[in-house]
Protein backbone atom coordinates (compact mmCIF):
# COMPACT_ATOMS: atom_id res chain seq x y z
CA UNK A 1 0.00 0.00 0.00
CA UNK A 2 1.47 3.31 -1.03
CA UNK A 3 1.83 6.29 1.28
CA UNK A 4 -0.90 8.12 -0.69
CA UNK A 5 -3.34 5.23 -0.15
CA UNK A 6 -2.54 5.14 3.57
CA UNK A 7 -3.36 8.85 3.85
CA UNK A 8 -6.67 8.27 2.01
CA UNK A 9 -7.58 5.47 4.43
CA UNK A 10 -6.61 7.47 7.49
CA UNK A 11 -8.59 10.51 6.31
CA UNK A 12 -11.63 8.37 5.50
CA UNK A 13 -11.60 6.66 8.89
CA UNK A 14 -10.92 9.98 10.64
CA UNK A 15 -13.94 11.62 8.98
CA UNK A 16 -16.22 8.75 10.06
CA UNK A 17 -14.78 8.85 13.58
CA UNK A 18 -15.30 12.63 13.92
CA UNK A 19 -18.86 12.32 12.59
CA UNK A 20 -19.75 9.56 15.06
CA UNK A 21 -18.22 11.44 18.01
CA UNK A 22 -20.05 14.66 17.06
CA UNK A 23 -23.45 12.97 16.72
CA UNK A 24 -22.92 11.04 19.94
CA UNK A 25 -22.17 14.28 21.80
CA UNK A 26 -25.33 15.88 20.38
CA UNK A 27 -27.38 12.78 21.29
CA UNK A 28 -25.90 12.76 24.80
CA UNK A 29 -26.85 16.43 25.28
CA UNK A 30 -30.42 15.72 24.16
CA UNK A 31 -30.71 12.70 26.44
CA UNK A 32 -29.51 14.83 29.37
CA UNK A 33 -32.29 17.34 28.54
CA UNK A 34 -34.86 14.51 28.44
CA UNK A 35 -33.62 13.15 31.79
CA UNK A 36 -33.75 16.59 33.43
CA UNK A 37 -37.22 17.23 32.03
CA UNK A 38 -38.56 13.90 33.32
CA UNK A 39 -36.99 14.51 36.75
CA UNK A 40 -38.54 18.00 36.84
CA UNK A 41 -41.95 16.60 35.95
CA UNK A 42 -41.71 14.16 38.85
CA UNK A 43 -39.93 16.20 41.51
CA UNK A 44 -41.27 19.67 40.85
CA UNK A 45 -44.67 18.97 39.32
CA UNK A 46 -46.15 15.67 40.52
CA UNK A 47 -44.86 16.03 44.07
CA UNK A 48 -45.96 19.69 44.12
CA UNK A 49 -49.41 18.66 42.83
CA UNK A 50 -49.67 16.11 45.65
CA UNK A 51 -48.65 18.73 48.25
CA UNK A 52 -51.28 21.13 46.88
CA UNK A 53 -53.89 18.36 47.11
CA UNK A 54 -52.97 17.65 50.74
CA UNK A 55 -53.11 21.39 51.59
CA UNK A 56 -56.52 21.59 49.91
CA UNK A 57 -57.80 18.71 52.03
CA UNK A 58 -56.59 20.40 55.21
CA UNK A 59 -58.21 23.71 54.19
CA UNK A 60 -61.46 21.85 53.41
CA UNK A 61 -61.51 20.62 57.02
CA UNK A 62 -61.48 24.28 58.09
CA UNK A 63 -64.23 25.12 55.61
CA UNK A 64 -66.39 22.30 56.86
CA UNK A 65 -65.90 23.41 60.48
CA UNK A 66 -66.93 26.96 59.52
CA UNK A 67 -70.06 25.82 57.67
CA UNK A 68 -71.32 23.47 60.40
CA UNK A 69 -70.28 25.59 62.76
CA UNK A 70 -67.96 23.27 64.66
CA UNK A 71 -66.35 25.14 67.56
CA UNK A 72 -64.84 21.89 68.87
CA UNK A 73 -62.70 21.73 65.71
CA UNK A 74 -61.29 25.22 66.34
CA UNK A 75 -60.66 24.43 70.02
CA UNK A 76 -58.90 21.08 69.53
CA UNK A 77 -58.13 20.01 65.95
CA UNK A 78 -57.37 23.35 64.23
CA UNK A 79 -53.86 23.70 65.69
CA UNK A 80 -52.92 20.25 64.30
CA UNK A 81 -54.36 21.14 60.87
CA UNK A 82 -52.38 24.41 60.87
CA UNK A 83 -49.23 22.48 61.76
CA UNK A 84 -49.88 20.06 58.86
CA UNK A 85 -50.41 22.95 56.41
CA UNK A 86 -47.23 24.67 57.65
CA UNK A 87 -45.27 21.44 57.09
CA UNK A 88 -46.68 21.08 53.58
CA UNK A 89 -45.78 24.70 52.81
CA UNK A 90 -42.22 24.03 54.00
CA UNK A 91 -41.95 20.97 51.76
CA UNK A 92 -43.43 22.87 48.81
CA UNK A 93 -40.72 25.52 49.23
CA UNK A 94 -38.06 22.90 48.43
CA UNK A 95 -39.44 22.32 44.91
CA UNK A 96 -38.17 24.39 41.99
CA UNK A 97 -40.61 27.28 41.52
CA UNK A 98 -41.24 29.31 38.40
CA UNK A 99 -41.48 33.10 38.71
CA UNK A 100 -45.29 33.05 38.51
CA UNK A 101 -45.50 30.10 40.88
CA UNK A 102 -43.24 31.84 43.38
CA UNK A 103 -45.48 34.94 43.40
CA UNK A 104 -48.65 32.87 43.99
CA UNK A 105 -46.86 30.81 46.64
CA UNK A 106 -45.75 33.95 48.49
CA UNK A 107 -49.37 35.15 48.47
CA UNK A 108 -50.48 31.76 49.82
CA UNK A 109 -47.94 31.92 52.68
CA UNK A 110 -49.03 35.46 53.50
CA UNK A 111 -52.72 34.48 53.44
CA UNK A 112 -52.04 31.46 55.66
CA UNK A 113 -50.22 33.64 58.20
CA UNK A 114 -53.15 36.07 58.22
CA UNK A 115 -55.59 33.16 58.53
CA UNK A 116 -53.87 31.96 61.71
CA UNK A 117 -54.10 35.47 63.16
CA UNK A 118 -57.78 35.75 62.20
CA UNK A 119 -58.52 32.30 63.66
CA UNK A 120 -56.95 33.42 66.96
CA UNK A 121 -59.17 36.52 66.90
CA UNK A 122 -62.16 34.32 65.95
CA UNK A 123 -61.55 32.16 69.05
CA UNK A 124 -61.18 35.28 71.23
CA UNK A 125 -64.64 36.57 70.30
CA UNK A 126 -66.22 33.20 71.06
CA UNK A 127 -66.49 32.01 67.42
CA UNK A 128 -69.23 34.57 66.78
CA UNK A 129 -68.20 36.21 63.49
CA UNK A 130 -66.70 33.82 60.94
CA UNK A 131 -66.78 36.14 57.89
CA UNK A 132 -63.11 37.15 57.98
CA UNK A 133 -61.92 33.58 58.50
CA UNK A 134 -64.21 32.32 55.72
CA UNK A 135 -62.97 35.04 53.36
CA UNK A 136 -59.32 34.16 54.07
CA UNK A 137 -60.01 30.43 53.58
CA UNK A 138 -61.59 31.26 50.20
CA UNK A 139 -58.48 33.27 49.23
CA UNK A 140 -56.24 30.34 50.20
CA UNK A 141 -58.38 28.01 48.11
CA UNK A 142 -57.92 30.41 45.19
CA UNK A 143 -54.14 30.38 45.73
CA UNK A 144 -54.11 26.58 45.81
CA UNK A 145 -56.17 26.42 42.61
CA UNK A 146 -53.74 28.80 40.87
CA UNK A 147 -50.78 26.69 42.01
CA UNK A 148 -52.54 23.57 40.75
CA UNK A 149 -53.11 25.18 37.34
CA UNK A 150 -49.43 26.17 37.17
CA UNK A 151 -48.41 22.54 37.79
CA UNK A 152 -50.40 21.43 34.75
CA UNK A 153 -49.03 24.24 32.57
CA UNK A 154 -45.44 23.58 33.63
CA UNK A 155 -45.89 19.81 33.23
CA UNK A 156 -47.04 20.39 29.64
CA UNK A 157 -44.07 22.69 29.04
CA UNK A 158 -41.64 20.06 30.35
CA UNK A 159 -43.28 17.41 28.17
CA UNK A 160 -42.84 19.74 25.19
CA UNK A 161 -39.12 20.09 26.01
CA UNK A 162 -38.85 16.29 26.18
CA UNK A 163 -40.63 15.86 22.86
CA UNK A 164 -38.41 18.44 21.14
CA UNK A 165 -35.27 16.78 22.50
CA UNK A 166 -36.42 13.34 21.33
CA UNK A 167 -37.36 14.73 17.93
CA UNK A 168 -33.87 16.26 17.66
CA UNK A 169 -32.29 12.90 18.55
CA UNK A 170 -34.38 11.19 15.88
CA UNK A 171 -33.50 13.82 13.28
CA UNK A 172 -29.78 13.62 14.02
CA UNK A 173 -29.93 9.82 13.91
CA UNK A 174 -31.43 9.97 10.42
CA UNK A 175 -28.89 12.60 9.30
CA UNK A 176 -26.11 10.47 10.75
CA UNK A 177 -27.25 7.45 8.73
CA UNK A 178 -27.39 9.46 5.51
CA UNK A 179 -23.95 10.99 6.13
CA UNK A 180 -22.45 7.59 6.97
CA UNK A 181 -23.82 6.13 3.73
CA UNK A 182 -22.50 9.15 1.80
CA UNK A 183 -19.08 8.85 3.47
CA UNK A 184 -18.95 5.13 2.81
CA UNK A 185 -19.52 5.82 -0.89
CA UNK A 186 -16.84 8.55 -0.92
CA UNK A 187 -14.36 6.29 0.90
CA UNK A 188 -15.04 3.54 -1.62
CA UNK A 189 -14.42 5.99 -4.47
CA UNK A 190 -11.19 7.22 -2.86
CA UNK A 191 -9.96 3.68 -2.21
CA UNK A 192 -10.92 2.37 -5.65
CA UNK A 193 -9.64 5.40 -7.57
CA UNK A 194 -6.26 4.83 -9.10
CA UNK A 195 -4.47 7.67 -10.80
CA UNK A 196 -3.45 6.94 -14.42
CA UNK A 197 0.20 6.54 -13.42
CA UNK A 198 -0.61 3.80 -10.82
CA UNK A 199 -1.26 0.34 -12.18
C-alpha positions as CSV (number, residue, x, y, z in Angstrom):
1,X,0.0,0.0,0.0
2,X,1.5,3.3,-1.0
3,X,1.8,6.3,1.3
4,X,-0.9,8.1,-0.7
5,X,-3.3,5.2,-0.2
6,X,-2.5,5.1,3.6
7,X,-3.4,8.9,3.8
8,X,-6.7,8.3,2.0
9,X,-7.6,5.5,4.4
10,X,-6.6,7.5,7.5
11,X,-8.6,10.5,6.3
12,X,-11.6,8.4,5.5
13,X,-11.6,6.7,8.9
14,X,-10.9,10.0,10.6
15,X,-13.9,11.6,9.0
16,X,-16.2,8.7,10.1
17,X,-14.8,8.8,13.6
18,X,-15.3,12.6,13.9
19,X,-18.9,12.3,12.6
20,X,-19.7,9.6,15.1
21,X,-18.2,11.4,18.0
22,X,-20.0,14.7,17.1
23,X,-23.4,13.0,16.7
24,X,-22.9,11.0,19.9
25,X,-22.2,14.3,21.8
26,X,-25.3,15.9,20.4
27,X,-27.4,12.8,21.3
28,X,-25.9,12.8,24.8
29,X,-26.8,16.4,25.3
30,X,-30.4,15.7,24.2
31,X,-30.7,12.7,26.4
32,X,-29.5,14.8,29.4
33,X,-32.3,17.3,28.5
34,X,-34.9,14.5,28.4
35,X,-33.6,13.1,31.8
36,X,-33.8,16.6,33.4
37,X,-37.2,17.2,32.0
38,X,-38.6,13.9,33.3
39,X,-37.0,14.5,36.8
40,X,-38.5,18.0,36.8
41,X,-42.0,16.6,35.9
42,X,-41.7,14.2,38.8
43,X,-39.9,16.2,41.5
44,X,-41.3,19.7,40.8
45,X,-44.7,19.0,39.3
46,X,-46.1,15.7,40.5
47,X,-44.9,16.0,44.1
48,X,-46.0,19.7,44.1
49,X,-49.4,18.7,42.8
50,X,-49.7,16.1,45.7
51,X,-48.6,18.7,48.2
52,X,-51.3,21.1,46.9
53,X,-53.9,18.4,47.1
54,X,-53.0,17.7,50.7
55,X,-53.1,21.4,51.6
56,X,-56.5,21.6,49.9
57,X,-57.8,18.7,52.0
58,X,-56.6,20.4,55.2
59,X,-58.2,23.7,54.2
60,X,-61.5,21.8,53.4
61,X,-61.5,20.6,57.0
62,X,-61.5,24.3,58.1
63,X,-64.2,25.1,55.6
64,X,-66.4,22.3,56.9
65,X,-65.9,23.4,60.5
66,X,-66.9,27.0,59.5
67,X,-70.1,25.8,57.7
68,X,-71.3,23.5,60.4
69,X,-70.3,25.6,62.8
70,X,-68.0,23.3,64.7
71,X,-66.3,25.1,67.6
72,X,-64.8,21.9,68.9
73,X,-62.7,21.7,65.7
74,X,-61.3,25.2,66.3
75,X,-60.7,24.4,70.0
76,X,-58.9,21.1,69.5
77,X,-58.1,20.0,65.9
78,X,-57.4,23.4,64.2
79,X,-53.9,23.7,65.7
80,X,-52.9,20.2,64.3
81,X,-54.4,21.1,60.9
82,X,-52.4,24.4,60.9
83,X,-49.2,22.5,61.8
84,X,-49.9,20.1,58.9
85,X,-50.4,22.9,56.4
86,X,-47.2,24.7,57.6
87,X,-45.3,21.4,57.1
88,X,-46.7,21.1,53.6
89,X,-45.8,24.7,52.8
90,X,-42.2,24.0,54.0
91,X,-41.9,21.0,51.8
92,X,-43.4,22.9,48.8
93,X,-40.7,25.5,49.2
94,X,-38.1,22.9,48.4
95,X,-39.4,22.3,44.9
96,X,-38.2,24.4,42.0
97,X,-40.6,27.3,41.5
98,X,-41.2,29.3,38.4
99,X,-41.5,33.1,38.7
100,X,-45.3,33.1,38.5
101,X,-45.5,30.1,40.9
102,X,-43.2,31.8,43.4
103,X,-45.5,34.9,43.4
104,X,-48.6,32.9,44.0
105,X,-46.9,30.8,46.6
106,X,-45.8,34.0,48.5
107,X,-49.4,35.1,48.5
108,X,-50.5,31.8,49.8
109,X,-47.9,31.9,52.7
110,X,-49.0,35.5,53.5
111,X,-52.7,34.5,53.4
112,X,-52.0,31.5,55.7
113,X,-50.2,33.6,58.2
114,X,-53.2,36.1,58.2
115,X,-55.6,33.2,58.5
116,X,-53.9,32.0,61.7
117,X,-54.1,35.5,63.2
118,X,-57.8,35.7,62.2
119,X,-58.5,32.3,63.7
120,X,-57.0,33.4,67.0
121,X,-59.2,36.5,66.9
122,X,-62.2,34.3,66.0
123,X,-61.5,32.2,69.0
124,X,-61.2,35.3,71.2
125,X,-64.6,36.6,70.3
126,X,-66.2,33.2,71.1
127,X,-66.5,32.0,67.4
128,X,-69.2,34.6,66.8
129,X,-68.2,36.2,63.5
130,X,-66.7,33.8,60.9
131,X,-66.8,36.1,57.9
132,X,-63.1,37.2,58.0
133,X,-61.9,33.6,58.5
134,X,-64.2,32.3,55.7
135,X,-63.0,35.0,53.4
136,X,-59.3,34.2,54.1
137,X,-60.0,30.4,53.6
138,X,-61.6,31.3,50.2
139,X,-58.5,33.3,49.2
140,X,-56.2,30.3,50.2
141,X,-58.4,28.0,48.1
142,X,-57.9,30.4,45.2
143,X,-54.1,30.4,45.7
144,X,-54.1,26.6,45.8
145,X,-56.2,26.4,42.6
146,X,-53.7,28.8,40.9
147,X,-50.8,26.7,42.0
148,X,-52.5,23.6,40.7
149,X,-53.1,25.2,37.3
150,X,-49.4,26.2,37.2
151,X,-48.4,22.5,37.8
152,X,-50.4,21.4,34.8
153,X,-49.0,24.2,32.6
154,X,-45.4,23.6,33.6
155,X,-45.9,19.8,33.2
156,X,-47.0,20.4,29.6
157,X,-44.1,22.7,29.0
158,X,-41.6,20.1,30.3
159,X,-43.3,17.4,28.2
160,X,-42.8,19.7,25.2
161,X,-39.1,20.1,26.0
162,X,-38.9,16.3,26.2
163,X,-40.6,15.9,22.9
164,X,-38.4,18.4,21.1
165,X,-35.3,16.8,22.5
166,X,-36.4,13.3,21.3
167,X,-37.4,14.7,17.9
168,X,-33.9,16.3,17.7
169,X,-32.3,12.9,18.6
170,X,-34.4,11.2,15.9
171,X,-33.5,13.8,13.3
172,X,-29.8,13.6,14.0
173,X,-29.9,9.8,13.9
174,X,-31.4,10.0,10.4
175,X,-28.9,12.6,9.3
176,X,-26.1,10.5,10.8
177,X,-27.3,7.4,8.7
178,X,-27.4,9.5,5.5
179,X,-24.0,11.0,6.1
180,X,-22.4,7.6,7.0
181,X,-23.8,6.1,3.7
182,X,-22.5,9.1,1.8
183,X,-19.1,8.9,3.5
184,X,-18.9,5.1,2.8
185,X,-19.5,5.8,-0.9
186,X,-16.8,8.5,-0.9
187,X,-14.4,6.3,0.9
188,X,-15.0,3.5,-1.6
189,X,-14.4,6.0,-4.5
190,X,-11.2,7.2,-2.9
191,X,-10.0,3.7,-2.2
192,X,-10.9,2.4,-5.6
193,X,-9.6,5.4,-7.6
194,X,-6.3,4.8,-9.1
195,X,-4.5,7.7,-10.8
196,X,-3.5,6.9,-14.4
197,X,0.2,6.5,-13.4
198,X,-0.6,3.8,-10.8
199,X,-1.3,0.3,-12.2
